[in-house]
């Protein structure tokens, strides 16, 4: 989130309040200056309540995989919306990072499944 907010900041740092208003960022500017508030496309603020955990390793990993795939799709949509090559490069880096995270979580799922029937005791 911080990287996207930084990208938006860099794109808008020299904009006048009037330009921000015309771009639909007027309300954000009034409350946060050129800093970006973390909200979804509908303007709903981000909250830690979005992070789901069940306490079951497989359920939690599948939740993580879904989050990574949703982020990957969002970065792809943003890439498709701009013709700014530098911005696309940054977004492509973020998209690829989400893909790697998803793959690592999938590997962890397979590791857990292979050990599911064994009892493991860890002593301190």
Backbone as ProteinMPNN parsed JSONL, in Angstrom:
{"seq_chain_A": "XXXXXXXXXXXXXXXXXXXXXXXXXXXXXXXXXXXXXXXXXXXXXXXXXXXXXXXXXXXXXXXXXXXXXXXXXXXXXXXXXXXXXXXXXXXXXXXXXXXXXXXXXXXXXXXXXXXXXXXXXXXX", "coords_chain_A": {"N_chain_A": [[0.83, -1.192, 0.0], [1.963, 1.191, 0.769], [3.784, 1.667, -1.275], [2.188, 2.111, -3.512], [0.807, 4.386, -2.642], [2.99, 6.112, -2.527], [3.669, 6.221, -5.24], [1.374, 7.508, -6.255], [1.602, 9.899, -4.865], [4.016, 10.905, -5.967], [3.161, 11.333, -8.551], [1.345, 13.366, -8.188], [2.503, 15.403, -6.727], [3.282, 17.952, -7.601], [0.948, 19.064, -8.359], [-1.656, 21.489, -8.435], [-4.057, 22.644, -5.979], [-6.464, 23.04, -7.401], [-6.097, 21.39, -9.688], [-5.994, 18.928, -8.411], [-8.59, 18.796, -7.424], [-9.997, 18.695, -9.86], [-9.142, 16.235, -10.714], [-10.476, 14.559, -9.089], [-9.474, 14.235, -6.564], [-9.874, 16.059, -4.62], [-11.223, 15.973, -2.088], [-9.538, 14.266, -0.678], [-7.205, 15.851, -0.657], [-8.011, 18.035, 0.915], [-8.232, 16.845, 3.426], [-5.782, 15.468, 3.792], [-3.607, 16.707, 2.59], [-1.048, 16.31, 0.201], [-0.603, 13.684, 0.789], [-1.572, 10.27, 0.573], [-4.552, 8.753, 1.572], [-5.336, 5.546, 2.755], [-7.664, 3.947, 1.073], [-10.361, 2.029, -0.358], [-11.594, 1.545, -3.752], [-14.122, 2.57, -3.503], [-13.904, 4.437, -1.591], [-13.825, 3.586, 1.021], [-12.17, 3.404, 4.07], [-9.066, 1.654, 4.691], [-8.758, -1.109, 6.88], [-7.558, -3.073, 9.602], [-9.266, -5.127, 9.967], [-9.674, -6.329, 7.574], [-7.857, -8.316, 7.356], [-7.897, -11.651, 7.459], [-8.031, -14.4, 9.664], [-8.032, -17.761, 10.653], [-6.835, -19.551, 12.254], [-6.271, -22.037, 11.486], [-3.813, -23.658, 9.723], [-3.967, -24.325, 6.917], [-6.356, -23.074, 6.048], [-5.702, -20.415, 6.635], [-3.46, -20.022, 4.982], [-4.638, -20.348, 2.451], [-6.252, -18.101, 2.498], [-4.267, -16.153, 2.462], [-3.16, -16.67, -0.072], [-5.319, -15.977, -1.701], [-5.466, -13.223, -1.15], [-3.013, -12.331, -2.213], [-3.39, -12.925, -4.922], [-5.551, -11.261, -5.517], [-4.34, -8.771, -5.165], [-2.392, -8.954, -7.189], [-4.059, -8.957, -9.461], [-5.163, -6.395, -9.225], [-2.884, -4.765, -9.554], [-2.337, -5.413, -12.214], [-4.579, -4.342, -13.498], [-4.122, -1.638, -12.981], [-1.724, -1.283, -14.385], [-2.669, -1.644, -16.97], [-4.172, 0.649, -17.208], [-2.552, 2.845, -17.55], [-0.243, 4.734, -19.568], [2.216, 5.471, -18.871], [5.434, 4.622, -18.815], [7.393, 4.413, -16.799], [5.84, 4.32, -14.484], [4.413, 1.993, -15.045], [6.537, 0.158, -14.917], [7.184, 0.155, -12.158], [4.759, -0.806, -11.137], [4.69, -3.3, -12.374], [6.808, -4.556, -11.085], [5.711, -4.735, -8.492], [3.493, -6.357, -9.078], [4.77, -8.751, -9.896], [6.006, -9.434, -7.521], [3.803, -10.104, -5.95], [3.008, -12.397, -7.283], [5.169, -14.129, -6.763], [4.939, -14.287, -3.955], [2.434, -15.58, -3.781], [3.075, -18.036, -4.972], [4.959, -19.029, -3.087], [3.312, -19.299, -0.82], [1.607, -21.268, -1.794], [3.421, -23.384, -2.011], [3.928, -23.747, 0.689], [1.432, -24.679, 1.505], [1.397, -27.194, 0.287], [3.511, -28.399, 1.663], [2.476, -28.503, 4.261], [0.252, -30.153, 3.826], [1.556, -32.537, 3.16], [2.661, -33.272, 5.583], [0.494, -33.527, 7.199], [-0.728, -35.716, 8.574], [1.101, -36.447, 10.525], [2.356, -36.205, 13.86], [3.911, -33.586, 15.399], [6.218, -32.591, 17.763], [7.525, -29.949, 19.464], [10.195, -29.129, 21.419], [11.294, -26.98, 23.985]], "CA_chain_A": [[0.0, 0.0, 0.0], [2.818, 2.363, 0.852], [4.408, 1.92, -2.569], [1.169, 2.71, -4.383], [0.601, 5.756, -2.157], [4.162, 6.883, -2.946], [3.529, 6.47, -6.68], [0.347, 8.537, -6.445], [2.189, 11.15, -4.372], [4.974, 11.408, -6.958], [2.412, 11.794, -9.724], [0.507, 14.521, -7.862], [3.193, 16.321, -5.807], [3.352, 19.302, -8.15], [-0.396, 19.483, -8.783], [-2.292, 22.541, -7.652], [-5.336, 22.197, -5.406], [-7.489, 23.008, -8.457], [-5.862, 20.185, -10.49], [-6.392, 17.786, -7.58], [-10.062, 18.783, -7.428], [-10.433, 18.247, -11.184], [-8.8, 14.816, -10.846], [-11.276, 13.785, -8.142], [-8.725, 14.045, -5.316], [-10.074, 17.245, -3.797], [-11.541, 15.63, -0.699], [-8.323, 13.743, -0.075], [-6.297, 16.967, -0.433], [-8.508, 18.831, 2.036], [-7.969, 16.138, 4.675], [-4.467, 14.833, 3.931], [-2.638, 17.388, 1.735], [-0.698, 15.441, -0.924], [-0.486, 12.308, 1.256], [-2.72, 9.457, 0.194], [-5.243, 7.974, 2.595], [-5.568, 4.196, 2.247], [-9.083, 3.64, 0.915], [-10.627, 1.229, -1.553], [-12.115, 2.328, -4.875], [-15.375, 3.207, -3.089], [-13.602, 5.422, -0.559], [-13.892, 2.992, 2.355], [-10.81, 3.323, 4.607], [-8.483, 0.351, 4.999], [-8.778, -1.475, 8.287], [-6.949, -4.37, 9.876], [-10.329, -6.141, 9.935], [-9.594, -7.007, 6.281], [-6.929, -9.44, 7.477], [-8.64, -12.767, 8.025], [-7.288, -15.54, 10.177], [-8.905, -18.777, 11.223], [-6.066, -20.348, 13.204], [-5.997, -23.294, 10.808], [-2.76, -23.292, 8.764], [-4.396, -24.397, 5.52], [-7.339, -22.011, 5.803], [-5.003, -19.132, 6.65], [-2.635, -19.921, 3.783], [-5.518, -20.1, 1.312], [-6.636, -16.688, 2.617], [-3.104, -15.395, 1.995], [-3.067, -16.849, -1.529], [-6.383, -15.166, -2.307], [-5.082, -11.812, -1.031], [-1.935, -12.078, -3.17], [-3.956, -12.954, -6.271], [-6.346, -10.045, -5.688], [-3.383, -7.677, -5.352], [-1.822, -9.121, -8.525], [-5.063, -8.51, -10.434], [-5.277, -4.942, -9.112], [-1.714, -4.174, -10.219], [-2.489, -5.578, -13.66], [-5.562, -3.357, -13.956], [-3.461, -0.332, -12.962], [-0.78, -1.285, -15.517], [-3.459, -1.482, -18.189], [-4.817, 1.963, -17.225], [-1.608, 3.942, -17.772], [0.758, 4.594, -20.62], [3.465, 5.942, -18.281], [6.313, 3.447, -18.757], [8.035, 4.338, -15.483], [4.811, 3.86, -13.55], [4.172, 0.585, -15.37], [7.659, -0.64, -14.399], [6.991, -0.018, -10.717], [3.601, -1.672, -10.931], [5.064, -4.657, -12.782], [7.595, -5.105, -9.978], [4.772, -5.1, -7.423], [2.714, -7.499, -9.55], [5.612, -9.946, -9.853], [6.207, -9.762, -6.105], [2.596, -10.8, -5.502], [3.045, -13.736, -7.876], [6.135, -14.921, -5.987], [4.326, -14.565, -2.647], [1.406, -16.594, -3.975], [3.756, -19.323, -5.193], [5.54, -19.499, -1.816], [2.206, -19.762, 0.024], [1.152, -22.543, -2.357], [4.41, -24.384, -1.605], [3.696, -24.012, 2.112], [0.232, -25.521, 1.579], [1.804, -28.567, -0.057], [4.335, -28.902, 2.771], [1.573, -28.827, 5.374], [-0.538, -31.322, 3.436], [2.388, -33.747, 3.199], [2.925, -33.592, 6.995], [-0.763, -33.368, 7.947], [-1.045, -36.845, 9.434], [2.148, -36.684, 11.521], [2.358, -35.332, 15.029], [5.218, -33.003, 15.634], [6.343, -31.989, 19.081], [8.697, -29.08, 19.53], [10.588, -28.908, 22.824], [12.089, -25.761, 24.204]], "C_chain_A": [[0.872, 1.254, 0.0], [3.435, 2.701, -0.5], [3.42, 2.556, -3.542], [0.916, 4.155, -3.953], [1.772, 6.647, -2.563], [4.103, 7.195, -4.432], [2.516, 7.577, -6.94], [0.89, 9.886, -5.989], [3.138, 11.745, -5.415], [4.265, 11.957, -8.194], [1.647, 13.085, -9.452], [1.233, 15.598, -7.063], [3.252, 17.763, -6.316], [1.994, 19.826, -8.604], [-0.908, 20.584, -7.865], [-3.563, 21.983, -7.01], [-6.448, 22.11, -6.456], [-7.332, 21.744, -9.31], [-6.265, 18.932, -9.705], [-7.912, 17.665, -7.536], [-10.576, 18.228, -8.756], [-10.161, 16.759, -11.388], [-9.597, 13.946, -9.878], [-10.581, 13.53, -6.82], [-8.902, 15.213, -4.352], [-10.351, 16.938, -2.341], [-10.331, 15.08, 0.017], [-7.375, 14.887, 0.274], [-6.722, 17.785, 0.777], [-8.145, 18.175, 3.369], [-6.519, 15.723, 4.878], [-3.363, 15.505, 3.134], [-2.307, 16.468, 0.562], [-0.477, 13.995, -0.495], [-1.74, 11.532, 0.907], [-3.258, 8.694, 1.393], [-5.551, 6.617, 1.986], [-7.063, 3.885, 2.259], [-9.239, 2.75, -0.31], [-11.249, 2.124, -2.626], [-13.422, 3.039, -4.539], [-15.164, 4.247, -2.003], [-13.671, 4.889, 0.858], [-12.467, 2.826, 2.893], [-10.368, 1.882, 4.876], [-8.542, 0.135, 6.499], [-8.15, -2.842, 8.461], [-7.997, -5.485, 9.898], [-10.34, -6.888, 8.607], [-8.69, -8.228, 6.335], [-7.664, -10.568, 8.182], [-7.712, -13.855, 8.526], [-8.258, -16.485, 10.856], [-8.175, -19.546, 12.32], [-5.764, -21.735, 12.655], [-4.965, -22.99, 9.724], [-3.207, -23.329, 7.311], [-5.389, -23.288, 5.188], [-6.65, -20.653, 5.729], [-4.121, -18.958, 5.412], [-3.49, -19.688, 2.537], [-6.019, -18.65, 1.315], [-5.503, -15.797, 2.097], [-2.964, -15.476, 0.476], [-4.114, -15.978, -2.226], [-6.018, -13.678, -2.261], [-3.99, -11.457, -2.044], [-2.478, -12.033, -4.597], [-4.828, -11.724, -6.539], [-5.437, -8.839, -5.913], [-2.757, -7.753, -6.747], [-2.789, -8.602, -9.59], [-5.209, -6.982, -10.409], [-4.094, -4.259, -9.794], [-1.827, -4.295, -11.729], [-3.482, -4.569, -14.215], [-4.929, -1.966, -13.998], [-2.461, -0.205, -14.113], [-1.525, -0.998, -16.815], [-4.073, -0.091, -18.315], [-3.864, 3.105, -17.554], [-0.702, 3.658, -18.961], [2.114, 5.125, -20.151], [4.372, 4.731, -18.03], [6.976, 3.306, -17.391], [7.058, 3.836, -14.423], [4.51, 2.383, -13.788], [5.291, -0.299, -14.815], [7.525, -0.892, -12.902], [5.844, -0.954, -10.4], [3.9, -3.115, -11.329], [5.918, -5.326, -11.711], [6.672, -5.578, -8.856], [3.943, -6.319, -7.812], [3.527, -8.787, -9.463], [5.88, -10.384, -8.421], [5.005, -10.515, -5.552], [2.56, -12.22, -6.052], [3.986, -14.638, -7.104], [5.569, -15.263, -4.614], [3.281, -15.667, -2.762], [2.03, -17.974, -4.169], [4.35, -19.88, -3.905], [4.442, -20.002, -0.87], [1.677, -21.105, -0.474], [2.118, -23.675, -1.994], [4.22, -24.749, -0.133], [2.466, -24.897, 2.309], [0.612, -26.974, 1.312], [2.661, -29.177, 1.041], [3.449, -29.326, 3.951], [0.756, -30.066, 5.046], [0.286, -32.612, 3.531], [2.675, -34.19, 4.634], [1.65, -33.667, 7.828], [-1.029, -34.501, 8.936], [-0.016, -37.121, 10.532], [2.005, -35.721, 12.674], [3.78, -34.845, 15.228], [5.208, -32.311, 16.994], [7.641, -31.18, 19.088], [8.988, -28.793, 20.987], [11.463, -27.68, 22.899], [13.354, -26.099, 24.939]], "O_chain_A": [[0.57, 2.241, -0.671], [3.594, 3.873, -0.839], [3.788, 3.445, -4.311], [0.82, 5.047, -4.796], [1.572, 7.812, -2.908], [4.445, 8.301, -4.849], [2.762, 8.476, -7.744], [0.666, 10.902, -6.647], [3.076, 12.938, -5.712], [4.718, 12.927, -8.803], [1.331, 13.822, -10.386], [0.629, 16.623, -6.746], [3.271, 18.696, -5.513], [1.905, 20.915, -9.172], [-0.622, 20.598, -6.668], [-4.085, 20.961, -7.455], [-7.28, 21.205, -6.402], [-8.327, 21.091, -9.625], [-6.813, 17.988, -10.275], [-8.456, 16.562, -7.603], [-11.48, 17.392, -8.777], [-10.866, 16.095, -12.148], [-9.415, 12.729, -9.847], [-11.038, 12.703, -6.03], [-8.159, 15.336, -3.378], [-9.78, 17.57, -1.453], [-10.11, 15.384, 1.19], [-6.801, 14.907, 1.363], [-5.879, 18.185, 1.58], [-7.793, 18.863, 4.328], [-6.062, 15.631, 6.017], [-2.277, 14.94, 3.005], [-3.223, 15.891, -0.024], [-0.188, 13.151, -1.342], [-2.845, 12.074, 0.942], [-2.502, 8.067, 2.136], [-5.978, 6.535, 0.834], [-7.648, 3.601, 3.304], [-8.374, 2.715, -1.185], [-11.409, 3.327, -2.419], [-13.795, 4.002, -5.209], [-16.12, 4.872, -1.541], [-13.584, 5.665, 1.81], [-11.64, 2.18, 2.25], [-11.17, 1.02, 5.235], [-8.395, 1.07, 7.286], [-8.207, -3.677, 7.558], [-7.645, -6.664, 9.851], [-10.941, -7.957, 8.505], [-8.751, -9.085, 5.453], [-8.012, -10.456, 9.358], [-6.721, -14.186, 7.876], [-9.186, -16.06, 11.545], [-8.804, -20.124, 13.207], [-5.07, -22.52, 13.3], [-5.218, -22.136, 8.875], [-2.852, -22.435, 6.543], [-5.266, -22.636, 4.152], [-6.972, -19.835, 4.867], [-4.044, -17.862, 4.857], [-3.107, -18.911, 1.662], [-6.188, -18.047, 0.255], [-5.742, -14.82, 1.387], [-2.684, -14.475, -0.183], [-3.818, -15.321, -3.224], [-6.241, -12.956, -3.233], [-4.043, -10.395, -2.664], [-2.063, -11.189, -5.391], [-4.844, -11.205, -7.655], [-5.727, -7.986, -6.751], [-2.608, -6.729, -7.414], [-2.384, -7.892, -10.51], [-5.36, -6.354, -11.457], [-4.276, -3.288, -10.528], [-1.452, -3.372, -12.452], [-3.258, -4.001, -15.284], [-5.165, -1.202, -14.934], [-2.361, 0.849, -14.741], [-1.071, -0.214, -17.649], [-4.458, 0.313, -19.412], [-4.312, 4.222, -17.811], [-0.435, 2.508, -19.309], [3.052, 5.219, -20.942], [4.107, 3.92, -17.143], [7.106, 2.194, -16.88], [7.417, 3.023, -13.571], [4.37, 1.613, -12.838], [5.025, -1.385, -14.301], [7.726, -2.012, -12.433], [5.942, -1.794, -9.505], [3.415, -4.048, -10.689], [5.774, -6.522, -11.455], [6.83, -6.682, -8.335], [3.713, -7.208, -6.993], [3.018, -9.809, -9.002], [5.972, -11.58, -8.143], [5.164, -11.457, -4.775], [2.129, -13.144, -5.361], [3.649, -15.786, -6.816], [5.699, -16.398, -4.154], [3.245, -16.582, -1.939], [1.565, -18.959, -3.596], [4.255, -21.081, -3.653], [4.623, -21.016, -0.195], [1.339, -21.979, 0.325], [1.689, -24.792, -1.704], [4.337, -25.915, 0.245], [2.459, -25.767, 3.181], [0.19, -27.875, 2.036], [2.541, -30.371, 1.317], [3.66, -30.379, 4.552], [0.586, -30.939, 5.897], [-0.23, -33.654, 3.937], [2.908, -35.375, 4.872], [1.72, -33.853, 9.043], [-1.514, -34.248, 10.038], [-0.26, -37.966, 11.394], [1.589, -34.575, 12.502], [4.727, -35.631, 15.222], [4.298, -31.547, 17.316], [8.711, -31.689, 18.753], [8.136, -28.278, 21.71], [12.255, -27.388, 22.003], [14.16, -25.212, 25.219]]}, "name": "protein", "num_of_chains": 1, "seq": "XXXXXXXXXXXXXXXXXXXXXXXXXXXXXXXXXXXXXXXXXXXXXXXXXXXXXXXXXXXXXXXXXXXXXXXXXXXXXXXXXXXXXXXXXXXXXXXXXXXXXXXXXXXXXXXXXXXXXXXXXXXX"}
